[in-house]
């Protein structure tokens, strides 16, 4: 039996769906309604044996940090291009053979961590990452 680890759909939809507890208790004060306060800005899903990420990643446009190191990823979704606020991307310790061209859209990226992958080239336009400080 092969077990494929995946990120639960509720993680991708955390900014979209109203939590179940909100439906059960309508007496939350505005201060208690955490799901209306802010969008998720950091997602750390490292060390999970993930083999792939879906394009549902686009549902988290406020992310500034995406840490997916130490998984079994062989590719990154094209929805990565929609994470315009992303400042830190850690994809180290995976099985990536190439980076998607969409990574060059991440104009706010300051830190990109790629070590311990199987990369053979970087995409054209990589020099457009003008804010990159750590590689």
N, C-alpha and C positions, 0 to 999 in steps of 0.2 A: 504494500500500500504506500503510495506517494502522498505526502502531506504538503500542500501548497499554502503557505502562510499569506494572508492578505490583510490589508488594513480594513477594519470594519467600516461600512458605509456611513455610520453615524459620525465617524471622525471627520470625513470629508464634508458632511452636511452640518457640522456644528454651528456654523454661522447662518444657516438657512432654516433649519427645523426648530420649532419651539420644543423645549424639553418636555418629557412626559409629566414631570412633576408640576409643570405649569398648568397642564390640563386638569390635574387632579386637585389643585389648590389655587383658586382664583384670587385669594386674599394676599398675594405677595405685594409688598410695598415696592415702590419704584427702585429703592436702593437694593432690594433683594432680588430683583429681576436681572440677574447677571447676564443672561443671554441677550439682553437689550443694551448692555453697557458698552461692549467693545467687541471687535472681531478678533479672532485668534491671530496672534502675531508670531508665535514660535511653535514649531512642530518638531518634536524630537522623537523619532521612531526608529532609533538605531537598535542593533542587536536583536532583530526579530525574524531572521531567516526569510525576509521578504524577497520574492523573486521578480515582482513587478509592481509598478504603481500605475494607477489608472489616470485618465484625463480628468477625473473628478477633482484632481489637484487644483484645477482652475476655480473651484468653489471657495478657495482660501486666498483671495487676492491680497489680503492685508499682511500676509506672511513676510517677516523680515529675516527670519531664521528657519531654514529647513535642514535638519540634521538626519540623514538617512544612512549614516556610516555603519559598517559591519553588518551588511545584509548579503543577499545573493543576487543583487540586481544586475541584469545584463544590458539594460537600456533604461532611458529616462523618457517619460511621456512628453509629447510635443506641447501639452498644456503648460509646461514649465515657462514658456514665453509670456504667459499671462501674469506671472508673479512679479510685477513691475517694482514692487517695494522690497524685493528680496535683497538683503545685504550680505548674508552668509549662507553658503551652500556647502554642506559637507557630504560628499559621496564617497569618501575613502573606504577602503576595505570592502569593495564589491567586486563584480566581475564585468565591469564596463569595458567594452572594446572600443567604443567611440562616444563622443559627446554629441548630443543633438545640436543642429545648427541654431535652434531656438535659444540656446544658452547665450548667444550674442545679443539678445534682446534685453538682457538683465542689466540695464544701464546703471543701477544703483549698487551692483554687486561689489563688495569690498573684500570678501574672503571667499576663496574657492579652493576646496581641499579635495584632491584627487588621488592621493597616494594609495598604493596597493590595489591597483586595478590592472586591467589588461589593455590599456589605451595604446593605440598605434599612431593616432594623429589627433589634431585638434581642428575644429571647424574653421572654415574661412570666416573672416570678420571678427576673429577673436580679439584683435587689437582694438575693437570698438568698446571693449570693457575698460573704459578710461578711468573708472573709480577703483579698479582692482588694486588692492594693497598687499594681500596675502595670497600666494599661489603655491 
